[in-house]
Amino acid sequence: MKKARSRKRGFTLIELLVVIAIIAILIALLLPAVQQAREAARRSQCRNNMKQIGLALVNYHDQHLTFPPSYINGGDYWSHVTVPSGRIRNHTGYLLLLPHLDEGPLFKTIDFNSATGMADWRGRGGGQPSQPTLENKIINVLRCPSDTNYDEPHNYPNGNMYSTHLATRVSYGFVHRATEYGIRNCYGSDFAWYKTAFGKNGSARFRDIKDGASQSMLMIETPFQKAHRAYGPFFQAYTHTHNILPRQRGINEDWRNTGRPYAWGAGSRHDQGCHVLWGDGRVTFVNESINRTQLNALTTIKGGEAIEMTDRF
């Protein structure tokens, strides 16, 4: 008697193609959700970064009774008025905050009697390419995780206001009232009614914020990549376009259809806006469609503007 042979039935080509198609559809449905979840996590980390910077600013203020200058003896347009011969330094406020960002050992390696950058628009002298411990140094708390590395380490030729050596970018800019062209004097001698909290060689104290800490911007996001690779700001050194100007450039302004903001522009790689650090330590997300008049008022610390605050901007 012959034994019946059992035949193992395999997948047909059509069945296999159907399974592959189903898997592809599921991936297509799930991928956006995964990407959104990842971006939500990055956005949360970005917000936490700014909160840490806010605490660092408070601690710095407690120690020095003022906020740190945005930059010190920068080689800017008016350096021939504000910087003595041979005293270009290009120190940034980020360097001054290092001890309050758990970077005390790095801070101790910096020689503040020497320059940390070589921008020197007016040929005042004293600048130098870099200091070895700062070269190509990345401080993660100063960088938005949603942004991607761009042109780093950054080098720019000698002899002008953009000159840098092995510099790295930061995502959070000090809010200023005007470009380097428009600020002739150091902060203490600058009497403009639309002053912000930060300036060159000086800054505000908490008591100077007359418009209310909750209605005064301190820092704002700014993307790494702008309309030109020379545009900062950078961690190690001042260069032209160090100032970030939501008053003039808005948020996520598209410069001449490049898809990127101009030199002093605020913005982010998050959708439809960016994070802002306020004088009371809050961090909120401000929509790029915010009314420009309201945005202008929120950048000043003693402009006296009447602003109706809402839960969403």
C-alpha positions in Angstrom: 0.0 0.0 0.0 1.5 3.4 -1.0 1.9 6.0 1.7 0.2 9.4 0.9 2.8 12.1 0.5 2.2 15.3 2.3 2.9 18.4 0.3 3.9 21.6 2.1 2.3 24.4 0.4 4.4 27.6 0.1 3.4 31.2 -0.6 2.5 32.0 -4.1 4.0 35.0 -5.7 0.7 36.9 -5.5 0.4 36.2 -1.8 3.9 37.4 -1.2 3.3 40.6 -3.1 0.1 41.2 -1.2 2.0 40.9 2.2 4.7 43.2 1.0 2.1 45.7 -0.1 0.4 45.6 3.3 3.7 46.1 5.1 4.5 49.0 2.9 1.1 50.6 3.6 1.6 50.1 7.3 5.0 51.7 7.2 3.7 54.6 5.2 1.0 55.1 7.8 3.3 54.8 10.8 6.3 56.7 9.6 4.8 60.2 9.9 3.6 59.3 13.4 7.1 58.2 14.4 8.7 61.3 12.9 6.2 63.5 14.7 7.0 61.7 18.0 10.7 62.2 17.4 10.2 65.9 16.6 8.1 66.3 19.7 10.9 64.9 21.8 13.5 67.1 20.1 11.2 70.2 20.6 10.9 69.3 24.3 14.7 69.0 24.6 15.1 72.4 22.8 12.7 73.9 25.3 14.6 72.4 28.2 17.9 73.7 26.8 16.5 77.3 26.9 15.2 76.7 30.5 18.8 75.7 31.5 20.1 78.9 29.8 17.5 80.9 31.7 18.7 79.4 35.0 22.3 80.2 34.0 21.4 83.8 33.3 19.7 84.1 36.7 22.7 82.6 38.5 25.1 84.9 36.6 22.9 87.8 37.6 23.0 86.7 41.2 26.8 86.6 41.1 27.4 89.8 39.1 24.2 91.8 39.7 23.7 92.1 36.0 23.2 89.9 32.9 26.3 89.0 30.8 27.2 91.2 27.9 26.2 89.8 24.5 29.8 90.3 23.5 32.9 92.1 24.7 35.2 94.3 22.5 33.9 92.8 19.3 35.5 93.9 16.0 32.3 95.5 14.8 31.5 98.5 12.7 31.9 101.0 15.5 34.9 99.3 17.2 37.1 102.3 16.3 34.8 104.3 18.7 34.4 101.7 21.5 37.5 99.5 21.5 41.0 100.9 22.4 43.8 100.1 20.0 45.0 96.5 20.4 42.1 95.4 22.6 39.9 93.4 20.2 38.6 90.4 22.1 35.5 89.1 20.5 34.3 87.3 23.7 30.7 86.1 23.6 28.1 86.0 26.4 28.0 82.2 25.9 31.6 82.0 27.2 30.6 83.9 30.3 27.7 81.6 31.0 29.9 78.4 31.0 30.3 78.1 34.8 26.5 78.2 35.1 26.0 75.5 32.4 28.1 72.9 34.2 31.1 73.8 32.0 33.3 75.3 34.7 36.5 73.3 33.7 36.2 74.6 30.2 35.7 78.2 31.4 38.9 78.0 33.5 40.9 77.2 30.4 39.9 80.5 28.7 42.3 83.4 28.8 40.1 86.5 28.9 43.1 88.8 28.5 43.4 87.4 25.0 41.0 87.3 22.1 38.8 84.3 21.3 38.2 85.4 17.7 39.7 87.5 15.0 36.8 89.7 13.6 38.3 93.1 13.2 36.4 95.4 10.9 38.3 98.6 11.7 41.8 97.1 12.2 42.0 97.9 15.9 44.3 94.9 16.6 44.4 92.3 19.3 42.3 89.6 17.7 43.6 86.1 17.2 42.3 83.0 15.4 41.2 81.1 18.5 42.2 79.6 21.8 43.0 75.8 21.6 40.5 74.6 24.1 37.6 76.4 22.3 38.4 75.2 18.8 35.6 73.2 17.3 34.0 72.9 20.7 30.3 72.1 20.8 28.2 72.8 23.8 25.0 70.7 23.4 22.8 72.8 25.7 23.3 75.8 23.3 22.1 73.8 20.2 18.6 72.8 19.2 18.4 69.0 18.5 16.0 69.7 15.6 18.7 71.6 13.7 21.5 69.8 11.8 25.2 70.5 11.6 26.0 73.1 9.0 29.5 74.3 7.8 31.3 73.2 11.0 33.9 73.8 12.1 33.4 77.2 10.5 36.4 79.1 9.1 36.3 82.5 7.4 39.2 84.4 5.9 41.2 87.0 7.9 40.8 90.7 8.0 37.1 91.5 8.2 34.1 91.4 10.4 33.2 87.8 9.6 36.6 86.3 10.3 36.6 83.2 12.4 38.6 80.0 13.0 37.2 76.6 13.9 34.0 78.1 15.3 30.8 76.3 16.1 27.2 77.5 15.9 24.6 78.1 18.6 20.8 78.0 18.3 19.9 80.6 20.9 20.7 84.2 20.2 20.8 87.2 22.5 18.0 89.6 21.5 19.3 93.0 20.3 17.6 96.2 19.4 19.6 96.9 16.2 22.3 95.6 13.9 26.0 96.3 14.6 25.7 99.3 12.2 23.0 100.9 14.4 24.7 100.6 17.8 27.5 103.1 18.1 28.0 103.1 21.8 28.4 100.4 24.4 25.3 99.3 26.3 25.7 101.6 29.3 25.9 104.7 27.1 23.1 103.6 24.7 20.0 105.6 25.6 17.6 104.2 23.0 14.1 103.8 24.3 13.8 100.5 22.6 16.6 98.9 24.4 16.7 95.1 24.9 18.3 93.3 27.7 21.7 92.6 26.0 24.3 94.7 24.2 28.0 95.1 23.6 30.2 95.5 26.6 27.2 95.6 28.9 23.7 94.4 29.7 20.6 95.1 31.8 19.8 94.2 35.4 16.5 92.7 36.4 15.4 96.1 37.8 16.0 97.7 34.4 13.2 95.6 32.9 10.4 98.1 33.2 8.0 96.5 30.8 7.7 93.4 33.0 9.9 90.3 32.9 7.1 88.2 31.5 6.7 90.5 28.5 10.4 91.0 27.7 12.4 88.6 25.5 15.9 87.7 26.6 16.9 85.0 24.0 15.3 83.6 20.9 16.0 80.6 18.6 17.9 81.2 15.4 18.7 78.4 12.8 22.3 77.4 12.0 21.8 77.8 8.2 20.9 81.3 7.0 21.2 83.1 3.6 25.0 82.9 3.7 27.4 80.6 5.5 29.2 83.5 7.2 26.2 84.4 9.3 26.3 83.4 13.0 26.0 83.5 15.9 28.9 81.4 17.0 29.8 80.0 20.4 33.5 80.9 20.6 33.6 84.3 19.0 31.8 87.5 18.0 31.4 88.0 14.3 29.2 90.5 12.4 25.5 89.3 12.5 26.0 88.1 16.1 23.0 90.2 17.1 19.6 88.5 16.6 16.8 91.0 15.7 13.2 89.8 15.9 12.2 93.5 15.7 13.5 93.9 12.2 13.6 90.4 10.8 10.6 88.7 12.4 10.5 84.9 12.8 11.4 82.4 10.0 11.5 85.2 7.5 12.2 83.8 4.0 15.0 85.9 2.6 14.4 86.3 -1.2 12.9 82.9 -1.6 15.9 81.1 -0.3 13.9 79.3 2.3 16.2 80.7 4.9 16.3 83.8 7.2 18.7 86.7 6.6 21.7 87.5 8.6 20.1 88.6 11.9 17.0 86.4 11.6 15.2 84.5 14.4 13.6 81.2 13.7 14.0 77.5 14.0 13.7 74.1 12.3 10.4 73.5 14.2 7.2 74.0 12.3 5.7 77.5 12.2 7.7 79.4 14.9 10.4 79.2 17.5 11.1 79.1 21.2 11.6 82.3 23.3 13.2 82.7 26.7 11.5 85.5 28.7 12.7 87.6 31.6 10.8 85.6 34.1 12.4 82.3 33.1 9.5 81.0 31.0 10.1 79.4 27.7 7.2 79.5 25.2 6.8 78.8 21.5 6.0 81.9 19.5 4.3 81.5 16.2 5.9 83.0 13.1 2.7 84.7 12.2 2.8 86.9 15.4 1.8 90.5 14.7 5.0 92.5 14.1 3.9 95.4 16.3 3.4 93.0 19.2 6.7 91.3 18.4 8.5 94.6 18.4 7.0 95.5 21.8 8.0 92.2 23.3 11.7 92.7 22.5 12.1 95.9 24.5 12.6 96.1 28.2 11.4 99.6 28.8 9.5 100.7 25.8 6.3 101.3 27.8 4.1 99.6 25.1 0.8 98.2 26.2 0.5 94.5 25.2 -2.4 92.2 25.6 -0.8 88.8 26.5 -2.6 85.6 25.5 -1.9 81.9 26.1 -0.9 81.5 22.5 1.1 83.8 20.3 
